[in-house]
Amino acid sequence: MARKALIVKQQKLAKKRQRIYEEMKKAKEAWLPYTPPKNWRPTKFYNRCQTSWKTRSYMRDFWVSRQAFRRYAREGIIMWVRKSSW
């Protein structure tokens, strides 16, 4: 389980990223130049599992970690994915 401070930090950064993207979109629609704030770096944001908030073994296509993917595949929650046996 991820530390609570990291979870809160990532949630704040996600809100900030969303706000900046909206400002960029408005500026683009109005044909105005837009420069993001100096302390804004896209590399600050981590891909995290939506259930366990783990950063490692993250599967981009499904937005979950490897452990959550196995659990969801076994339960049949993820469509078109089955546990293989031969």
N, C-alpha and C positions, 0 to 999 in steps of 0.2 A: 504494500500500500504506500502510495506517495505521501510525502509530508504535507500537512495541511497548508503550510505557508507557501509551498510550491504550487499547490492547486489554486489558492487565492491569487497568487501572482500571475499565473497563466490566465486565469479568468479576467483579471484586470487588463492584461496585455491584449487579450482577444477583443475586449470591448474597445480599447484604444485603436487597435488595428481596424476594426469595423468602422469606427468613426472617421479615421483617416481615409479609408477606401471610399466612404460616402462623400467626403469633401473632395477627393480627387475626381469622383464621378460627376459631381455638380460642376466643378471647374471645367471638366472636359466638355460637358453639355453646353456650357456658356462660352466655350472657346477662350477660356482664360488660362494663363500659365499657372501651374501650381507646384510649389516646392514643399515637400513634407518637412516636418520638424527635424532638427539636427539629431536629436536623440532617438529617432525612429529608425530601427533596423529590422528588416524582415527576418534576419537570422536569430533574433531573440526568441522566436516562437518555436516551440517544440511540437512535434506530432505526438499526441497522447491518446491512449485508449479511452474511449468514452465511458467505459464501465469501471476500470480499475485505475485509471490515470497513470499507467505505466508508460515510460518513454522507450524502453527497450522491447525488442521483438514486436514492433508495431507493424501492422499490415495496412498499407495505405488504401488498398481497394475497399476494405471493409471497415476502416476506422476503429479497429479493435486490436488488442494484443493477441499473441499466439495462443495463450491459454484461453482467453475469452472466445476466440475463433473456434477452437476445438470444442468448447462447451456448447456454443451455439449450433455448430454443425451437428453435433451428437443429438441435440434436442430438436433439430429440424427447423430452427428459426431462420437461418440463412438459406434463401432459395437457391436451388441448383447445386447445392453442396451436400455431399453425403460422405459418410465414413466408408472408405473403400475396404474391401476384403477380397482376397483371391486365394 
